[in-house]
Amino acid sequence: MPAKRILMLCGDFGEDYETMVPFQALQAVGHTVHAVCPGKAAGEKIATAIHDFEGDQTYSEKRGHYFTLNAAFSETRPDGYDALLIPGGRAPEYLRLNLSVLECVRHFAKAGKPLAAICHGAQILAAARVIEGRRVSAYPACRPEVELAGANYADIAIDAAVTDGNLVTAPAWPAHPAWIAQFLQLLGTRIIL
């Protein structure tokens, strides 16, 4: 199976692990990943945040690393990519307000291309209105948005993921092994040991 071209929608204060880990893992198996953020050019950096689960009512947040974008959102065309990846964190909260972002997501959904979202990434899927009738996981605080968008909220373990057709979703970064494995399966990636 040839390497795939994957578009990754990023933004300031996206979750550090949910940005860095899939970006690196997908490249490690040979795929091309273009990390983009509306309003920013290739070579510019976004700030990330580290969300941790320490027994409080919600996650704690600490400043993460800076992440360097390697492409410009304004220069990308969805039809030039095989798949879309949406990290979580706080970035989806404002990215979902960008009409170009929503049009991009709709392109991947309508074309049936592999689409992966984790944590708060479901906020973008809900705003794009592409999850109606689908089984979707997300960070539990996003459940109302997922359900209001007409999706079936998948209340799964924090380290699990769910695939529904071309869509793979997960609640948070502890699900990386399951989420990335299911996304690789959608991409047709085979790893032979």
C-alpha positions in Angstrom: 0.0 0.0 0.0 1.5 3.4 -1.0 2.1 6.1 1.7 -0.8 8.4 2.3 -0.9 12.2 2.5 -2.6 13.2 5.8 -3.8 16.7 6.7 -3.7 17.5 10.4 -5.7 20.5 11.6 -3.9 22.2 14.5 -4.3 25.3 16.6 -2.9 27.1 19.6 -3.4 25.2 22.8 -4.3 22.0 21.1 -3.4 19.0 23.4 0.4 18.4 23.2 0.3 14.6 23.1 -2.6 14.5 20.7 -0.7 16.7 18.3 2.9 15.4 18.6 2.3 11.6 18.9 0.1 11.0 15.8 2.2 13.5 13.8 5.4 11.5 14.6 3.8 8.0 14.5 2.2 8.5 11.1 5.5 9.7 9.7 7.4 6.8 11.3 5.4 4.4 9.2 6.0 6.3 6.0 3.0 8.6 5.7 3.3 12.3 4.8 1.6 14.5 7.4 1.0 18.2 6.8 0.3 20.0 10.1 -1.6 23.2 9.4 -3.3 26.0 11.3 -5.6 28.7 9.8 -3.8 32.0 9.7 -0.3 30.5 10.1 2.4 29.6 7.6 4.8 26.7 7.4 7.6 27.2 9.9 5.4 29.1 12.3 4.8 27.6 15.8 1.7 26.9 17.8 1.6 26.6 21.6 0.3 23.3 23.0 -1.1 22.4 26.3 -0.7 19.2 28.4 -3.9 17.9 29.7 -3.6 15.4 32.5 -6.1 13.3 34.5 -5.2 13.8 38.2 -8.5 13.0 39.9 -10.2 16.4 39.6 -13.6 16.9 38.1 -11.9 17.6 34.7 -8.4 17.5 33.3 -5.6 19.8 34.6 -3.8 21.9 32.0 -0.1 22.8 31.9 1.8 24.6 29.2 3.1 22.2 26.6 5.8 22.4 23.9 5.9 24.6 20.9 5.0 22.7 17.7 6.2 23.8 14.3 3.8 23.7 11.5 5.1 22.2 8.2 2.5 23.5 5.8 0.1 26.5 5.4 -3.6 25.9 5.7 -4.3 28.6 3.1 -2.2 26.6 0.5 -3.7 23.2 1.1 -6.5 21.6 -0.9 -8.4 18.8 0.7 -8.6 16.9 -2.5 -4.8 16.5 -2.4 -5.0 14.5 0.8 -6.0 10.9 1.6 -7.1 11.5 5.2 -7.8 14.1 7.9 -6.6 14.1 11.5 -8.1 16.4 14.2 -6.2 16.6 17.5 -8.1 17.7 20.7 -7.3 20.2 23.4 -8.7 23.7 23.3 -7.9 24.4 19.7 -11.1 22.8 18.3 -13.1 25.3 20.4 -12.1 28.2 18.1 -11.1 26.2 14.9 -14.8 25.1 14.6 -15.7 28.8 14.1 -13.6 28.9 10.9 -15.8 28.3 7.8 -12.8 27.1 5.8 -12.0 24.5 8.4 -15.6 23.3 8.4 -15.6 23.1 4.6 -12.4 21.1 4.7 -13.9 18.6 7.2 -17.0 18.3 5.1 -14.9 17.4 2.0 -13.3 14.5 3.8 -16.6 13.3 5.2 -18.5 13.5 1.9 -15.6 11.8 0.0 -15.6 9.0 2.6 -11.9 9.5 3.2 -10.5 8.3 6.6 -11.1 10.9 9.3 -9.7 10.7 12.8 -10.6 12.9 15.7 -9.7 12.7 19.4 -10.9 14.4 22.6 -12.3 17.8 21.8 -11.8 17.3 18.1 -15.4 16.1 18.0 -16.4 19.8 18.5 -15.2 20.4 14.9 -17.0 17.3 13.6 -20.2 18.5 15.3 -19.9 22.0 14.0 -19.3 20.7 10.5 -22.5 18.6 10.8 -20.8 15.4 9.6 -21.6 13.0 12.4 -25.3 12.6 12.3 -26.3 8.9 12.8 -22.6 8.0 13.5 -21.1 6.4 16.7 -18.6 9.0 18.0 -16.4 9.1 21.0 -15.0 12.3 22.5 -13.8 13.8 25.8 -16.9 13.3 28.0 -17.5 17.0 28.4 -18.2 17.1 24.6 -21.0 14.5 24.8 -23.8 17.1 24.6 -22.3 18.6 21.4 -21.9 15.1 19.9 -25.5 14.2 20.7 -26.9 17.6 19.6 -25.2 17.0 16.2 -27.3 13.8 15.9 -24.5 11.3 16.7 -24.6 8.4 19.1 -22.1 9.2 21.8 -19.8 6.2 22.4 -19.2 6.1 26.2 -16.0 4.0 26.1 -12.9 3.7 28.3 -10.4 6.5 28.2 -7.9 4.2 26.5 -10.3 2.9 23.8 -11.3 4.1 20.4 -14.3 3.4 18.1 -14.4 3.2 14.3 -17.7 3.9 12.4 -17.1 3.6 8.7 -14.4 6.0 7.7 -14.4 7.7 11.1 -12.2 6.8 14.1 -12.6 8.7 17.4 -11.4 8.4 20.9 -11.8 10.2 24.3 -8.3 11.4 25.0 -4.6 10.7 24.6 -4.5 7.6 26.7 -6.3 6.0 23.7 -3.4 6.6 21.3 -2.5 2.9 20.9 -6.1 2.0 19.9 -6.9 5.2 18.1 -3.8 5.3 15.9 -4.0 1.5 15.3 -7.6 1.9 14.0 -6.7 4.9 11.9 -3.8 3.0 10.4 -6.3 0.3 9.5 -8.5 2.8 7.8 -5.5 4.0 5.9 -4.7 0.5 4.8 -1.3 0.6 6.5 0.2 -2.8 7.3 3.0 -3.1 9.7 4.8 -6.4 9.4 7.0 -7.5 12.3 
